[in-house]
Amino acid sequence: MTNEQIIADIAATIYGEDTVMTMLATGEDIPLHTLRGWTARGPYRIKKGEHGLETKLWKKRKRKDKDVSEDENETTEESTNKDFYMAKAFLFRADQVEIVTD
């Protein structure tokens, strides 16, 4: 499962499966992101007192140069599986964020 699929499944429980499927079909952005996802979309910040939905998303592993050279003998699929791990993440709805005006 990709991060997008994980987020879509969580969004379906919040907004309804039909709404999420329509958003995906029309290319519309699902309004459920991590803090990093919101800041990538503009100058957003989490409103004071808001709590995100805890989940686990795929995160790219930081690798040392010597680790990369050891993996040269592995196939691409095997090395790709080692490059990512599941990490705790918090997702926030659009009503939980605000545009920074400072």
C-alpha positions, 0 to 999 in steps of 0.5 A, a space after each residue: 500500500 502506498 501513502 496515498 492509498 493509506 490516506 485515502 482509506 482514512 479519508 473514506 472513514 471521515 468524508 465517506 467513500 463516495 466523496 473520496 472516490 469522486 475526489 480521486 477520479 476528478 484529480 482533486 486533492 484529499 484535504 487530509 495531510 501531515 504537517 509537512 504536506 500542508 506546508 508544501 501546499 502553502 503557508 499553513 500551520 496547525 491551529 492551537 489545540 488541534 490533534 492529528 489522526 495517528 497513523 503509520 506512513 512510509 518514510 524513506 530511510 536515511 542511508 550512509 554511503 557505505 550502506 549504498 555500496 553494500 546494496 549494489 549486489 542486491 536486485 532493485 526490488 530488494 534494495 527498494 524494500 530496505 529504503 523505506 519503513 513505516 513511521 508514525 505520522 499525524 494527519 490533519 483535516 483542512 479545518 484543523 489548519 490555518 494560513 499563516 498571516 504573520 
